[in-house]
Amino acid sequence: MLKKICSTLIAATFTLTLSGTVLAKEKLIVYTSMKESLIGALKNKFMEQYPEVDMDYQSAGAGKLMAKIATEKESGNIMADVIWTSEVPDFFSMQKNGMLHPYISPEVENIVNPIPDYDGSFTAIRLGTLGIAYNTRYVKNDPPKEWEDILKPQFKGAFGIANPALSGTSYMSVALLKSEFGWEFFEKLRANRAKVGKGAGQVIDDTASGDLLASLAVDYITNDKINKGASLKLIFPKQMLVIPSPAAIIKGTNNLSAAQKFIDFLLSEDGQKIIAGEGTLPVRKGITLDPKFNMPTAEEAIERAIPIDYQSLIAEKEETIKRFTQIIQGRN
C-alpha cells in the first residue's frame, strides 16, 4: 500500500513538473497612454484568448512614458515590450533611432492604415478624432457645425482649447487647423476671446459644467462624459482632425512572440470591438459603431481628414507652439 502511495506521489510530482514546463507563461509589459477602462478591458480579453501570456501594463501620459523609456534605454534595459500612445511623432523618432522591431501583423489586411510609407515599425490601432463639443443646455439655437462657427459672437469668451505646449493631442490639432486655415483662424479665435485650458479633459469638463459653451474635444473623453449623463454633444466638421494611435514593439524585447500576439489581438475583431465600445474609432473595417456616439466610420474619417505632414509636425513643433502662444495668449 505504501509503495502504491509513493508511486502515485512520484507520478503526480512528475505530471506537475511537466505541466509547469508546458504552461510556463510568456511575459508581456505594455506602456500605454490609453485610459484605464480601455486598456483594462483589452488586457482581460487578451489574457482570456492567450492564457499562455502574463500581461501587465503601465498607463501614463505619453510624455512620461517616453521619458521613462529614455531613462531605461540609458541604463541598457527597456522594460516595455510594446508602446502604445497617440503621439505619432514619437514613433517616427523611435523608428529613426532604431528602437522599434518591425512587425506586419496578418490582421493589417483588414484595417484602414493611415501611416505613410508603412513598413511595420508601428501600426495604427485606433483613430483618435477631435471635434467641437458643446453644452446642449446652453446652446440650443444655431449649434456649431463647422470650424468657422466657433468664431461667431455666440461663443465669444466661451470656447476652450487645450494648451498645445502641455497636450500632444492639442498640438497636433493646432498644427492641422493651422495647415488648413492658416494663422488667421487663430487670430480670429483670439479676437473672439478663446480660452486656453491645461488639458483636453479640462476644457471638456468646463464645457460640461457650463463655464464654457464649447471646446475642441477628444472623442472618447467626450463620449465617456455623455455616457455618464453630461449635457454635451460632439460634432465633426467636414474637415476632420484624425490622429492615429499607434502601437509598436520595442527592439530587443525578450518577449517578441507575446508582443506580436498582442499586436494581432489589438487589430483583431474582438480587440477592435472593445476599442469601438469606448467611443473612439477602430481601424478595422466592418466594426459596427454604437449609434449613440454619432461618429463616422474609419473609412469616412480618413477621407475627410486634414492631411498630416508628420515630418513638418516634428520639425515645426517648437515654432508652432510659440506662435500659438503669442497669438492666443498674447505672450512674446
C-alpha positions as CSV (number, residue, x, y, z in Angstrom):
1,M,0.0,0.0,0.0
2,L,2.8,2.4,1.0
3,K,4.6,1.5,-2.2
4,K,1.5,2.3,-4.2
5,I,1.1,5.7,-2.5
6,C,4.7,6.6,-3.1
7,S,4.4,5.7,-6.8
8,T,1.3,7.8,-7.0
9,L,3.0,10.8,-5.4
10,I,6.0,10.5,-7.7
11,A,3.7,10.3,-10.8
12,A,1.8,13.4,-9.6
13,T,5.0,15.3,-9.0
14,F,6.3,14.4,-12.4
15,T,3.0,15.5,-14.0
16,L,3.1,18.8,-12.2
17,T,6.7,19.3,-13.3
18,L,5.7,18.6,-16.9
19,S,2.6,20.9,-16.6
20,G,4.8,23.6,-15.1
21,T,7.1,23.3,-18.1
22,V,4.3,23.3,-20.7
23,L,2.3,26.1,-19.0
24,A,5.3,28.4,-18.2
25,K,3.9,31.8,-19.2
26,E,5.3,34.3,-21.6
27,K,5.7,37.8,-20.2
28,L,4.5,41.0,-21.7
29,I,4.7,44.6,-20.5
30,V,2.9,47.3,-22.3
31,Y,3.4,51.0,-21.8
32,T,0.3,53.0,-22.9
33,S,-1.4,56.3,-22.6
34,M,-4.8,54.7,-23.2
35,K,-7.3,55.2,-20.4
36,E,-7.7,52.5,-17.7
37,S,-11.1,51.3,-18.8
38,L,-9.9,50.6,-22.3
39,I,-6.5,49.0,-21.6
40,G,-8.1,47.1,-18.7
41,A,-10.8,45.6,-20.9
42,L,-8.3,44.8,-23.6
43,K,-6.0,43.1,-21.1
44,N,-8.8,40.9,-19.7
45,K,-9.8,39.7,-23.2
46,F,-6.3,39.2,-24.4
47,M,-5.4,37.0,-21.5
48,E,-8.6,35.1,-22.0
49,Q,-7.6,34.4,-25.6
50,Y,-3.9,33.9,-24.8
51,P,-3.7,32.2,-21.4
52,E,0.0,31.4,-22.0
53,V,0.8,35.2,-21.8
54,D,1.1,37.0,-18.5
55,M,0.4,40.6,-19.4
56,D,0.9,43.7,-17.4
57,Y,0.9,47.4,-18.3
58,Q,1.8,50.9,-17.2
59,S,-0.6,53.6,-18.0
60,A,0.5,57.3,-18.0
61,G,0.7,60.3,-20.3
62,A,2.8,59.8,-23.5
63,G,5.4,62.3,-22.3
64,K,6.0,60.5,-19.1
65,L,6.2,57.1,-20.8
66,M,8.7,58.4,-23.4
67,A,10.8,59.9,-20.6
68,K,10.7,56.5,-18.8
69,I,11.8,54.7,-22.0
70,A,14.7,57.2,-22.4
71,T,15.9,56.6,-18.9
72,E,15.6,52.8,-19.3
73,K,17.4,53.0,-22.6
74,E,20.2,54.9,-21.0
75,S,20.5,52.1,-18.3
76,G,20.5,49.5,-21.0
77,N,17.2,47.8,-20.2
78,I,13.9,49.0,-21.6
79,M,11.2,47.2,-19.6
80,A,8.4,47.7,-22.1
81,D,7.8,45.2,-24.8
82,V,5.1,47.3,-26.5
83,I,4.5,51.0,-26.6
84,W,1.0,52.4,-27.5
85,T,0.2,56.1,-27.4
86,S,-1.3,58.8,-29.6
87,E,1.9,60.7,-30.1
88,V,2.7,59.7,-33.7
89,P,5.8,61.9,-33.9
90,D,7.4,59.9,-31.1
91,F,7.0,56.8,-33.2
92,F,8.8,58.4,-36.1
93,S,11.6,59.4,-33.8
94,M,11.9,55.9,-32.3
95,Q,11.9,54.4,-35.8
96,K,14.6,56.8,-36.9
97,N,16.7,55.9,-33.8
98,G,16.4,52.2,-34.5
99,M,14.3,51.5,-31.4
100,L,11.4,49.6,-33.0
101,H,11.1,46.0,-34.2
102,P,9.1,46.0,-37.4
103,Y,6.1,43.6,-37.5
104,I,3.4,43.5,-40.1
105,S,0.5,41.6,-38.5
106,P,-1.6,39.3,-40.7
107,E,-4.5,41.4,-39.5
108,V,-3.2,44.5,-41.3
109,E,-5.0,43.5,-44.4
110,N,-8.3,44.1,-42.6
111,I,-7.6,47.7,-41.4
112,V,-7.7,51.3,-42.7
113,N,-4.0,52.2,-42.5
114,P,-3.2,55.9,-42.2
115,I,0.6,55.5,-41.7
116,P,2.6,56.8,-44.7
117,D,5.4,54.6,-46.0
118,Y,4.2,51.8,-43.8
119,D,6.9,49.2,-43.0
120,G,5.5,47.6,-39.9
121,S,7.7,49.7,-37.5
122,F,4.4,50.9,-35.9
123,T,0.8,50.3,-36.6
124,A,-2.3,52.4,-36.0
125,I,-4.6,50.7,-33.5
126,R,-7.3,53.3,-33.3
127,L,-8.2,56.7,-34.9
128,G,-8.5,59.5,-32.4
129,T,-10.9,62.1,-33.7
130,L,-11.4,65.6,-32.4
131,G,-14.4,67.8,-33.0
132,I,-16.4,70.5,-31.3
133,A,-18.2,69.6,-28.1
134,Y,-20.9,72.0,-26.9
135,N,-23.2,72.2,-24.0
136,T,-26.7,71.3,-25.0
137,R,-28.3,73.1,-22.1
138,Y,-27.0,76.5,-23.2
139,V,-26.5,76.1,-26.9
140,K,-30.0,75.2,-28.2
141,N,-30.2,77.5,-31.2
142,D,-27.7,77.5,-34.1
143,P,-25.3,74.9,-32.7
144,P,-21.8,74.7,-34.3
145,K,-21.4,72.6,-37.4
146,E,-18.2,73.8,-38.9
147,W,-14.9,75.2,-37.5
148,E,-15.9,78.7,-38.6
149,D,-18.9,78.6,-36.3
150,I,-16.9,78.9,-33.2
151,L,-15.8,82.3,-34.3
152,K,-19.4,83.6,-34.0
153,P,-20.3,86.1,-31.3
154,Q,-22.3,83.3,-29.6
155,F,-19.0,81.7,-28.5
156,K,-17.2,84.9,-27.5
157,G,-15.2,84.2,-24.4
158,A,-16.8,80.7,-24.2
159,F,-14.7,78.4,-26.4
160,G,-11.8,76.5,-25.0
161,I,-8.8,74.7,-26.4
162,A,-6.1,72.7,-24.5
163,N,-2.6,74.2,-24.4
164,P,-0.6,72.6,-27.1
165,A,2.5,73.0,-25.0
166,L,1.0,70.6,-22.5
167,S,-1.0,68.3,-24.7
168,G,0.4,66.4,-27.6
169,T,-3.1,65.9,-29.0
170,S,-3.8,69.6,-28.8
171,Y,-0.5,70.3,-30.5
172,M,-1.5,68.0,-33.4
173,S,-4.9,69.7,-33.6
174,V,-3.4,73.2,-33.7
175,A,-0.9,72.2,-36.3
176,L,-3.6,70.7,-38.5
177,L,-6.0,73.6,-38.2
178,K,-3.1,75.9,-39.0
179,S,-2.3,73.9,-42.1
180,E,-5.9,74.0,-43.2
181,F,-6.9,77.6,-42.3
182,G,-3.7,79.5,-41.6
183,W,-2.8,81.5,-38.6
184,E,-5.6,83.9,-39.5
185,F,-8.0,81.4,-37.9
186,F,-6.2,81.7,-34.6
187,E,-6.1,85.5,-34.9
188,K,-9.9,85.3,-35.1
189,L,-10.1,82.9,-32.2
190,R,-8.1,85.5,-30.1
191,A,-10.4,88.2,-31.2
192,N,-13.3,86.1,-30.0
193,R,-11.5,85.7,-26.7
194,A,-11.0,81.9,-26.9
195,K,-9.7,80.4,-23.6
196,V,-6.7,78.0,-23.2
197,G,-7.0,75.1,-20.7
198,K,-4.3,72.9,-19.3
199,G,-5.5,69.7,-20.8
200,A,-8.0,68.1,-23.1
201,G,-10.0,66.8,-20.2
202,Q,-10.2,70.1,-18.5
203,V,-11.8,72.0,-21.4
204,I,-14.4,69.3,-21.8
205,D,-15.2,69.4,-18.1
206,D,-15.6,73.2,-18.3
207,T,-17.9,72.7,-21.3
208,A,-20.0,70.2,-19.4
209,S,-20.3,72.5,-16.4
210,G,-21.3,75.5,-18.5
211,D,-18.1,77.5,-17.7
212,L,-17.5,77.2,-21.5
213,L,-20.2,76.8,-24.2
214,A,-17.9,74.7,-26.5
215,S,-14.4,73.3,-26.8
216,L,-12.0,71.5,-29.1
217,A,-12.8,68.0,-27.8
218,V,-11.3,64.5,-28.0
219,D,-13.9,61.8,-29.0
220,Y,-13.5,59.2,-26.2
221,I,-13.3,61.7,-23.4
222,T,-16.4,63.5,-24.5
223,N,-18.4,60.3,-25.2
224,D,-17.5,58.9,-21.8
225,K,-18.9,62.0,-20.2
226,I,-22.0,61.8,-22.4
227,N,-22.5,58.2,-21.3
228,K,-22.4,59.4,-17.7
229,G,-25.1,62.0,-18.3
230,A,-23.2,65.2,-19.2
231,S,-25.2,67.7,-21.3
232,L,-22.8,67.5,-24.2
233,K,-22.9,66.9,-27.9
234,L,-19.9,66.2,-30.1
235,I,-19.9,67.2,-33.8
236,F,-17.3,66.7,-36.5
237,P,-16.9,69.4,-39.1
238,K,-16.3,68.3,-42.7
239,Q,-12.5,68.9,-42.3
240,M,-11.8,66.3,-39.6
241,L,-9.0,66.1,-37.1
242,V,-8.0,62.5,-37.2
243,I,-4.9,61.4,-35.2
244,P,-3.8,57.7,-35.2
245,S,-2.8,55.9,-32.0
246,P,0.0,53.6,-33.0
247,A,1.5,50.6,-31.2
248,A,5.0,49.3,-31.7
249,I,7.2,46.5,-30.5
250,I,10.4,47.6,-28.8
251,K,13.6,46.3,-30.5
252,G,15.5,43.8,-28.4
253,T,12.5,42.6,-26.4
254,N,12.9,39.2,-24.9
255,N,9.1,38.6,-25.3
256,L,8.8,39.0,-29.1
257,S,6.2,36.3,-29.6
258,A,4.0,37.7,-26.9
259,A,4.3,41.2,-28.3
260,Q,3.3,40.0,-31.7
261,K,0.3,38.2,-30.3
262,F,-0.7,41.4,-28.6
263,I,-0.5,43.5,-31.8
264,D,-2.5,40.8,-33.6
265,F,-5.1,40.9,-30.8
266,L,-5.4,44.7,-30.9
267,L,-6.2,44.6,-34.6
268,S,-8.5,41.6,-34.3
269,E,-12.3,41.8,-34.4
270,D,-12.5,41.2,-30.7
271,G,-9.9,43.9,-29.8
272,Q,-11.4,46.4,-32.2
273,K,-14.9,45.9,-30.8
274,I,-13.6,46.8,-27.4
275,I,-12.0,49.9,-28.8
276,A,-15.2,50.9,-30.6
277,G,-17.2,50.4,-27.4
278,E,-15.1,53.1,-25.7
279,G,-16.4,55.8,-28.0
280,T,-13.4,56.1,-30.4
281,L,-12.8,54.8,-33.9
282,P,-11.4,51.4,-34.6
283,V,-9.1,50.9,-37.6
284,R,-10.6,47.6,-38.6
285,K,-13.1,47.6,-41.4
286,G,-16.6,46.4,-40.7
287,I,-16.7,47.1,-37.0
288,T,-20.2,48.4,-36.1
289,L,-20.2,51.6,-34.1
290,D,-22.8,52.4,-31.5
291,P,-25.2,54.9,-33.0
292,K,-25.3,56.9,-29.7
293,F,-21.7,58.1,-30.4
294,N,-22.8,59.6,-33.8
295,M,-19.4,59.0,-35.3
296,P,-18.3,58.5,-38.9
297,T,-16.8,55.2,-40.0
298,A,-13.0,54.9,-40.1
299,E,-13.1,55.0,-43.9
300,E,-15.1,58.2,-43.8
301,A,-12.9,59.8,-41.2
302,I,-9.8,59.1,-43.3
303,E,-11.5,60.5,-46.4
304,R,-12.5,63.7,-44.5
305,A,-9.2,64.1,-42.5
306,I,-7.0,67.1,-42.9
307,P,-3.8,65.7,-44.3
308,I,-0.9,65.2,-41.9
309,D,2.7,66.0,-42.8
310,Y,4.4,64.2,-39.9
311,Q,7.9,65.4,-40.7
312,S,6.7,69.1,-40.6
313,L,4.9,68.4,-37.3
314,I,8.1,67.2,-35.8
315,A,10.3,69.9,-37.2
316,E,8.0,72.8,-36.6
317,K,6.6,71.9,-33.1
318,E,8.6,74.5,-31.1
319,E,7.8,77.3,-33.5
320,T,4.1,76.3,-33.8
321,I,3.6,76.3,-30.1
322,K,5.4,79.6,-29.7
323,R,3.3,81.3,-32.4
324,F,0.1,79.9,-30.9
325,T,1.0,81.3,-27.5
326,Q,1.9,84.7,-29.0
327,I,-1.5,84.9,-30.8
328,I,-4.0,83.3,-28.4
329,Q,-2.4,84.2,-25.0
330,G,-0.7,87.4,-26.1
331,R,2.7,86.3,-24.9
332,N,6.0,87.0,-26.6
